[in-house]
Amino acid sequence: MKEPGKSQLITRIAGLAGGRALVAATAVFVPLAVWLFAVVIPSTQEACGATPLDMRAHYGATEVTRFLASCGEVGIDAYRTMQVVDLIYPAVSAIFLFIAIAVVVRRLAGPTSPALLLALVPIVGGLADYAENAVAWMYLTTSPSPGWGDLMGMAATGKTIAGWLGGLILLMGVVVVGSRWTTRHFRQTSVPV
């Protein structure tokens, strides 16, 4: 017997797995990601002379202190700008990946499949990203104890793992959908000899 909460969640995820939702999420995600990764992050890296913390898979309190010290006033301003963009990026990227994974999984496994729960992986990553950002703001506005830097690094690791896992789920799903479409297409267009 299915748990009511789980089946309701699966039904809701399936309901969000539509083409219009994917187009809308893509239209918001792509320009934001391009701006963040092509402009904001490189300018922060240049100003600080080091890879921004948010772009590292893991770090600890020592690396947080070292990074912020290397930034200077101009770098801190650049990092603050990056953090402002990062107020919306985790939600936008998590929603985009959530919808994309849900669309692919629904196509592969059907609208009632528990596999639709895989679409929640990017949501976990987005929450970890927000945890990392909350500590980053603490560092930008106060001088928290070093333990917060370690917590920030753990959140970054969670974000990285969930991000890679979500991306891998999506990639694998797209490959399977593509191979099924290709096989079906060639079967329909092949002429018997």
C-alpha positions as CSV (number, residue, x, y, z in Angstrom):
1,M,0.0,0.0,0.0
2,K,1.3,3.4,-0.9
3,E,1.7,6.1,1.7
4,P,-0.8,9.0,0.9
5,G,1.8,11.7,1.3
6,K,4.3,10.0,-1.1
7,S,1.7,9.4,-3.8
8,Q,0.4,13.0,-3.5
9,L,4.0,14.3,-3.9
10,I,4.6,12.1,-6.9
11,T,1.3,13.3,-8.4
12,R,2.3,17.0,-7.8
13,I,5.8,16.4,-9.3
14,A,4.2,14.8,-12.4
15,G,1.8,17.7,-12.7
16,L,4.8,20.1,-12.9
17,A,6.5,18.0,-15.5
18,G,5.3,19.8,-18.6
19,G,6.7,21.4,-21.7
20,R,5.5,24.9,-20.9
21,A,7.0,24.8,-17.4
22,L,10.3,23.6,-18.8
23,V,10.4,26.3,-21.5
24,A,9.7,29.0,-18.8
25,A,12.3,27.6,-16.4
26,T,14.9,27.4,-19.2
27,A,14.1,31.0,-20.3
28,V,14.9,32.3,-16.8
29,F,17.8,29.9,-16.0
30,V,19.9,30.1,-19.1
31,P,20.5,33.9,-19.2
32,L,21.0,34.1,-15.4
33,A,23.5,31.2,-15.5
34,V,25.4,32.8,-18.5
35,W,25.6,36.1,-16.7
36,L,26.7,34.5,-13.4
37,F,29.3,32.2,-14.9
38,A,30.5,34.5,-17.7
39,V,30.6,37.8,-15.9
40,V,30.0,37.8,-12.2
41,I,32.2,34.9,-11.1
42,P,35.1,35.8,-13.4
43,S,35.1,39.4,-12.1
44,T,35.0,38.1,-8.5
45,Q,37.9,35.8,-9.2
46,E,39.9,38.5,-10.9
47,A,39.2,41.0,-8.0
48,C,40.1,38.4,-5.3
49,G,42.9,36.7,-7.1
50,A,41.4,33.3,-6.2
51,T,38.6,31.0,-7.1
52,P,35.4,32.2,-5.2
53,L,34.3,29.9,-2.4
54,D,31.1,29.2,-4.1
55,M,32.9,27.5,-7.0
56,R,34.8,25.1,-4.8
57,A,33.6,21.6,-4.0
58,H,34.8,21.8,-0.3
59,Y,36.7,24.1,1.9
60,G,37.1,24.8,5.6
61,A,37.4,27.8,7.9
62,T,41.0,28.5,7.0
63,E,40.2,28.7,3.2
64,V,37.3,31.1,4.0
65,T,39.6,33.4,6.0
66,R,42.4,33.2,3.3
67,F,39.9,33.9,0.5
68,L,38.4,36.9,2.1
69,A,41.8,38.3,3.1
70,S,43.0,38.0,-0.5
71,C,40.0,40.0,-1.8
72,G,40.7,43.4,-0.4
73,E,38.0,46.1,-0.5
74,V,37.4,45.8,-4.3
75,G,37.2,42.0,-4.1
76,I,34.8,42.1,-1.2
77,D,32.5,44.3,-3.2
78,A,32.7,41.9,-6.1
79,Y,32.1,38.9,-3.8
80,R,29.1,40.8,-2.3
81,T,27.7,41.3,-5.8
82,M,28.1,37.6,-6.4
83,Q,26.3,36.8,-3.2
84,V,23.4,39.1,-4.2
85,V,23.0,37.2,-7.5
86,D,23.3,34.0,-5.4
87,L,20.1,35.1,-3.6
88,I,18.1,34.0,-6.6
89,Y,20.4,31.6,-8.5
90,P,20.0,28.5,-6.2
91,A,16.2,28.7,-6.6
92,V,16.3,29.3,-10.3
93,S,18.7,26.5,-11.0
94,A,17.0,24.1,-8.6
95,I,13.6,24.8,-10.2
96,F,15.0,24.4,-13.7
97,L,16.7,21.0,-12.9
98,F,13.7,19.9,-10.9
99,I,11.4,20.4,-13.9
100,A,13.8,19.0,-16.4
101,I,14.4,15.9,-14.4
102,A,10.6,15.5,-13.8
103,V,9.9,15.9,-17.5
104,V,12.4,13.2,-18.5
105,V,11.5,10.8,-15.7
106,R,7.8,11.2,-16.4
107,R,8.5,10.4,-20.0
108,L,10.6,7.3,-19.1
109,A,8.7,5.9,-16.1
110,G,5.2,7.3,-16.3
111,P,3.3,9.9,-14.3
112,T,2.8,7.7,-11.2
113,S,6.4,6.3,-10.9
114,P,8.2,6.8,-7.6
115,A,11.2,7.6,-9.8
116,L,9.8,11.1,-10.1
117,L,11.1,11.7,-6.6
118,L,14.6,11.9,-8.2
119,A,13.5,15.4,-9.3
120,L,13.9,16.4,-5.6
121,V,17.7,16.0,-5.8
122,P,18.2,19.6,-7.1
123,I,16.0,21.0,-4.4
124,V,18.3,19.5,-1.8
125,G,21.2,21.1,-3.7
126,G,19.5,24.5,-3.7
127,L,18.9,24.3,0.0
128,A,22.5,23.4,0.6
129,D,23.5,26.4,-1.6
130,Y,21.3,28.7,0.5
131,A,22.9,27.4,3.7
132,E,26.4,28.1,2.2
133,N,25.2,31.6,1.2
134,A,23.8,32.4,4.6
135,V,27.2,31.7,6.2
136,A,28.9,33.7,3.4
137,W,26.7,36.7,4.3
138,M,27.6,36.2,8.0
139,Y,31.3,36.5,7.0
140,L,30.5,39.6,4.9
141,T,28.7,41.4,7.7
142,T,30.3,40.1,10.9
143,S,33.2,38.1,12.1
144,P,31.8,34.7,13.0
145,S,33.7,32.0,14.8
146,P,35.8,29.7,12.6
147,G,33.4,26.8,13.0
148,W,31.0,28.7,10.7
149,G,33.6,28.4,7.9
150,D,33.7,24.6,8.3
151,L,29.9,24.6,8.2
152,M,30.0,26.7,5.0
153,G,32.4,24.2,3.5
154,M,30.1,21.2,4.4
155,A,27.1,23.0,2.8
156,A,29.3,23.5,-0.3
157,T,30.0,19.8,-0.4
158,G,26.3,19.0,-0.1
159,K,25.5,21.5,-2.9
160,T,28.2,20.0,-5.1
161,I,27.2,16.4,-4.6
162,A,23.5,17.2,-5.2
163,G,24.4,19.3,-8.2
164,W,26.5,16.6,-9.8
165,L,23.9,13.9,-9.0
166,G,21.0,16.0,-10.4
167,G,23.0,16.7,-13.6
168,L,23.9,13.0,-13.9
169,I,20.2,12.0,-13.5
170,L,19.2,14.5,-16.1
171,L,22.0,13.5,-18.5
172,M,21.2,9.8,-18.2
173,G,17.5,10.4,-18.7
174,V,18.1,12.6,-21.8
175,V,20.4,9.9,-23.3
176,V,17.8,7.2,-22.7
177,V,14.9,9.3,-24.1
178,G,17.1,10.2,-27.1
179,S,18.1,6.6,-27.8
180,R,14.5,5.5,-27.6
181,W,13.4,8.3,-29.9
182,T,16.2,7.4,-32.4
183,T,15.4,3.7,-32.3
184,R,11.7,4.4,-32.8
185,H,12.3,6.9,-35.6
186,F,14.6,4.6,-37.5
187,R,12.1,1.7,-37.2
188,Q,9.3,3.8,-38.6
189,T,11.4,5.2,-41.5
190,S,13.3,2.1,-42.4
191,V,12.0,0.4,-45.6
192,P,11.9,-3.4,-45.6
193,V,14.1,-5.1,-48.2
